[in-house]
Amino acid sequence: VQLQASGGGLVQAGGSLRLSCAAPGLTSSKFHMGWFRQAPGKEREFVAATRWIDGQSLYADFVKGRFPISRDKDKNTVYLEMSSLKPEDTALYYCAVRSTLSFRLTLTKEENSYKYWGRGTEVTVSS
């Protein structure tokens, strides 16, 4: 499964960006798609994830409604609509896929559960 993330860039604090991640090789709905991020000098952390079959979502506490995740099933694409961006949101953002054996497996924040990873798209928020 190849993942193609895009949409990163430089934005001022308070601004918005929309990240996209396409997964053209996925042919079933037994998977979750998630976003993680890694800031310079820090470990990678979970941001948000969605369950493909029904769009149920899970968020990191720091998102607090700022980064809703959504999906377009026809395009096999997941989006992260980031708003009210802060300098501490500066990071390399990765999308990832977790294959599941069932349609309604509970979402998880554990990155080890995600098998396929994209290269990442860089987000820089200036103060």
VOTORTOR-761252 format. One record per residue (C-alpha): residue number from 0; z, y, x. Coordinates in steps of 0.5 Angstrom, whole numbers, always signed. Each point is the difference from the previous one (the first is absolute). Example, Ala and Ser with C-alpha at 12.3 -4.5 7.8 and 13.67 -1.06 7.14 Angstrom:
<pt><num>0</num><up>+16</up><north>-9</north><east>+25</east></pt>
<pt><num>1</num><up>-2</up><north>+7</north><east>+2</east></pt>
//
This chain:
<pt><num>0</num><up>+0</up><north>+0</north><east>+0</east></pt>
<pt><num>1</num><up>-2</up><north>+7</north><east>+3</east></pt>
<pt><num>2</num><up>+3</up><north>+6</north><east>-2</east></pt>
<pt><num>3</num><up>-3</up><north>+7</north><east>+0</east></pt>
<pt><num>4</num><up>+5</up><north>+6</north><east>+0</east></pt>
<pt><num>5</num><up>-2</up><north>+7</north><east>+0</east></pt>
<pt><num>6</num><up>+2</up><north>+7</north><east>-3</east></pt>
<pt><num>7</num><up>+5</up><north>+2</north><east>+6</east></pt>
<pt><num>8</num><up>+0</up><north>+6</north><east>+3</east></pt>
<pt><num>9</num><up>+4</up><north>+7</north><east>+2</east></pt>
<pt><num>10</num><up>+3</up><north>+3</north><east>-6</east></pt>
<pt><num>11</num><up>+6</up><north>+6</north><east>+0</east></pt>
<pt><num>12</num><up>+7</up><north>-2</north><east>-3</east></pt>
<pt><num>13</num><up>-1</up><north>+0</north><east>-8</east></pt>
<pt><num>14</num><up>-7</up><north>-2</north><east>+0</east></pt>
<pt><num>15</num><up>-3</up><north>-6</north><east>-2</east></pt>
<pt><num>16</num><up>-4</up><north>-6</north><east>+2</east></pt>
<pt><num>17</num><up>-3</up><north>-6</north><east>-3</east></pt>
<pt><num>18</num><up>-1</up><north>-6</north><east>+4</east></pt>
<pt><num>19</num><up>-5</up><north>-6</north><east>-2</east></pt>
<pt><num>20</num><up>+0</up><north>-7</north><east>+2</east></pt>
<pt><num>21</num><up>-6</up><north>-5</north><east>-2</east></pt>
<pt><num>22</num><up>+1</up><north>-7</north><east>+0</east></pt>
<pt><num>23</num><up>-7</up><north>-3</north><east>-1</east></pt>
<pt><num>24</num><up>+1</up><north>-7</north><east>+2</east></pt>
<pt><num>25</num><up>+5</up><north>-1</north><east>-5</east></pt>
<pt><num>26</num><up>-2</up><north>-4</north><east>-6</east></pt>
<pt><num>27</num><up>+6</up><north>-2</north><east>-4</east></pt>
<pt><num>28</num><up>+6</up><north>+4</north><east>-3</east></pt>
<pt><num>29</num><up>+5</up><north>-4</north><east>+4</east></pt>
<pt><num>30</num><up>+2</up><north>+5</north><east>+5</east></pt>
<pt><num>31</num><up>+4</up><north>+6</north><east>+1</east></pt>
<pt><num>32</num><up>-2</up><north>+6</north><east>+3</east></pt>
<pt><num>33</num><up>+5</up><north>+5</north><east>+4</east></pt>
<pt><num>34</num><up>+0</up><north>+6</north><east>+4</east></pt>
<pt><num>35</num><up>+4</up><north>+0</north><east>+7</east></pt>
<pt><num>36</num><up>+1</up><north>+6</north><east>+5</east></pt>
<pt><num>37</num><up>+2</up><north>+1</north><east>+7</east></pt>
<pt><num>38</num><up>+2</up><north>+6</north><east>+3</east></pt>
<pt><num>39</num><up>+0</up><north>+2</north><east>+7</east></pt>
<pt><num>40</num><up>+6</up><north>-4</north><east>+4</east></pt>
<pt><num>41</num><up>+2</up><north>-3</north><east>-7</east></pt>
<pt><num>42</num><up>-1</up><north>-7</north><east>-3</east></pt>
<pt><num>43</num><up>-5</up><north>-2</north><east>-5</east></pt>
<pt><num>44</num><up>+3</up><north>+1</north><east>-7</east></pt>
<pt><num>45</num><up>-1</up><north>-1</north><east>-7</east></pt>
<pt><num>46</num><up>-3</up><north>+5</north><east>-5</east></pt>
<pt><num>47</num><up>-3</up><north>-3</north><east>-6</east></pt>
<pt><num>48</num><up>-3</up><north>-6</north><east>-3</east></pt>
<pt><num>49</num><up>-3</up><north>-2</north><east>-6</east></pt>
<pt><num>50</num><up>-2</up><north>-7</north><east>-4</east></pt>
<pt><num>51</num><up>-7</up><north>-1</north><east>-1</east></pt>
<pt><num>52</num><up>+0</up><north>-3</north><east>-7</east></pt>
<pt><num>53</num><up>+4</up><north>+5</north><east>-3</east></pt>
<pt><num>54</num><up>+1</up><north>+6</north><east>+4</east></pt>
<pt><num>55</num><up>+8</up><north>-1</north><east>+1</east></pt>
<pt><num>56</num><up>+2</up><north>+4</north><east>+5</east></pt>
<pt><num>57</num><up>+6</up><north>+1</north><east>+5</east></pt>
<pt><num>58</num><up>+2</up><north>+6</north><east>+5</east></pt>
<pt><num>59</num><up>+4</up><north>+1</north><east>+6</east></pt>
<pt><num>60</num><up>+6</up><north>+5</north><east>-2</east></pt>
<pt><num>61</num><up>-3</up><north>+6</north><east>+4</east></pt>
<pt><num>62</num><up>-6</up><north>+0</north><east>-4</east></pt>
<pt><num>63</num><up>+4</up><north>+3</north><east>-6</east></pt>
<pt><num>64</num><up>-6</up><north>+0</north><east>-5</east></pt>
<pt><num>65</num><up>-4</up><north>+4</north><east>+5</east></pt>
<pt><num>66</num><up>-5</up><north>-6</north><east>+2</east></pt>
<pt><num>67</num><up>-3</up><north>-3</north><east>-6</east></pt>
<pt><num>68</num><up>-4</up><north>-7</north><east>+1</east></pt>
<pt><num>69</num><up>-5</up><north>-2</north><east>-4</east></pt>
<pt><num>70</num><up>-6</up><north>-5</north><east>+0</east></pt>
<pt><num>71</num><up>-7</up><north>+0</north><east>-2</east></pt>
<pt><num>72</num><up>-2</up><north>-7</north><east>-2</east></pt>
<pt><num>73</num><up>-7</up><north>+1</north><east>+0</east></pt>
<pt><num>74</num><up>-1</up><north>+3</north><east>+7</east></pt>
<pt><num>75</num><up>+6</up><north>-5</north><east>+3</east></pt>
<pt><num>76</num><up>+3</up><north>+7</north><east>+2</east></pt>
<pt><num>77</num><up>+7</up><north>+2</north><east>+1</east></pt>
<pt><num>78</num><up>+2</up><north>+7</north><east>+0</east></pt>
<pt><num>79</num><up>+6</up><north>+4</north><east>+2</east></pt>
<pt><num>80</num><up>+1</up><north>+7</north><east>-3</east></pt>
<pt><num>81</num><up>+4</up><north>+4</north><east>+5</east></pt>
<pt><num>82</num><up>+3</up><north>+7</north><east>-2</east></pt>
<pt><num>83</num><up>+5</up><north>+4</north><east>+2</east></pt>
<pt><num>84</num><up>-1</up><north>-2</north><east>+7</east></pt>
<pt><num>85</num><up>+5</up><north>+1</north><east>+5</east></pt>
<pt><num>86</num><up>+0</up><north>+0</north><east>+8</east></pt>
<pt><num>87</num><up>+4</up><north>-6</north><east>+0</east></pt>
<pt><num>88</num><up>-6</up><north>-4</north><east>-4</east></pt>
<pt><num>89</num><up>-4</up><north>+1</north><east>+6</east></pt>
<pt><num>90</num><up>-2</up><north>-7</north><east>+2</east></pt>
<pt><num>91</num><up>-5</up><north>-5</north><east>+1</east></pt>
<pt><num>92</num><up>-1</up><north>-3</north><east>-7</east></pt>
<pt><num>93</num><up>-2</up><north>-7</north><east>-1</east></pt>
<pt><num>94</num><up>-2</up><north>-4</north><east>-6</east></pt>
<pt><num>95</num><up>+1</up><north>-8</north><east>+0</east></pt>
<pt><num>96</num><up>-1</up><north>-6</north><east>-5</east></pt>
<pt><num>97</num><up>+5</up><north>-5</north><east>-2</east></pt>
<pt><num>98</num><up>-4</up><north>-6</north><east>-3</east></pt>
<pt><num>99</num><up>+5</up><north>-4</north><east>-5</east></pt>
<pt><num>100</num><up>-1</up><north>-6</north><east>-3</east></pt>
<pt><num>101</num><up>+2</up><north>+3</north><east>-7</east></pt>
<pt><num>102</num><up>-2</up><north>+6</north><east>-4</east></pt>
<pt><num>103</num><up>+6</up><north>+2</north><east>-1</east></pt>
<pt><num>104</num><up>+4</up><north>-1</north><east>+6</east></pt>
<pt><num>105</num><up>+6</up><north>+6</north><east>+1</east></pt>
<pt><num>106</num><up>-2</up><north>+5</north><east>+5</east></pt>
<pt><num>107</num><up>+3</up><north>+1</north><east>+7</east></pt>
<pt><num>108</num><up>+1</up><north>+5</north><east>+5</east></pt>
<pt><num>109</num><up>+0</up><north>-5</north><east>+6</east></pt>
<pt><num>110</num><up>-6</up><north>+1</north><east>+4</east></pt>
<pt><num>111</num><up>+0</up><north>-7</north><east>+3</east></pt>
<pt><num>112</num><up>-2</up><north>-2</north><east>-7</east></pt>
<pt><num>113</num><up>-6</up><north>+4</north><east>+0</east></pt>
<pt><num>114</num><up>-6</up><north>-4</north><east>+4</east></pt>
<pt><num>115</num><up>-6</up><north>+5</north><east>+1</east></pt>
<pt><num>116</num><up>+1</up><north>+6</north><east>+3</east></pt>
<pt><num>117</num><up>-5</up><north>+6</north><east>+0</east></pt>
<pt><num>118</num><up>-1</up><north>+5</north><east>+6</east></pt>
<pt><num>119</num><up>+4</up><north>+6</north><east>-2</east></pt>
<pt><num>120</num><up>-2</up><north>+7</north><east>-2</east></pt>
<pt><num>121</num><up>+4</up><north>+5</north><east>+3</east></pt>
<pt><num>122</num><up>+4</up><north>+6</north><east>-4</east></pt>
<pt><num>123</num><up>+2</up><north>+6</north><east>+3</east></pt>
<pt><num>124</num><up>+5</up><north>+5</north><east>-3</east></pt>
<pt><num>125</num><up>+1</up><north>+7</north><east>+3</east></pt>
<pt><num>126</num><up>+6</up><north>+4</north><east>-2</east></pt>
//
